[in-house]
């Protein structure tokens, strides 16, 4: 009878260990699947801004500034303000 009881305990421990291992696998897989979407959600947009200056370092107001995408050849234009700064909105 001792052998049967011990065998049952070992079998129960193995089953419990398998269940715990399976639960950990499910948790890790769920975390990977949930967090992988965050990497794909990154945006590839920007709002560049700076100041237009001439060769002496003075700001250039009302200068035409062109932003061109090398990949798509799309151009956006804006003008610098009175302080020589410009901003391209998204």
C-alpha angles and dihedrals in degrees: 000000000000091000092052093049092048091047091051091051092050090048091049091049091050091049091049091049090051091050092050091048091049091049091052090050091052091048094049093046091049091050091050092050094046096046097043090070091062091064091054093049095068115122123227097208133108141180105223118201135170142134126274112229134177126227092277092054096252118138118253113220120206093015117159110240121194124198113196127187110223091201098051103016089230114151130207122190133198139158128240116244128235091285092052094250126129137186130199110210120213 
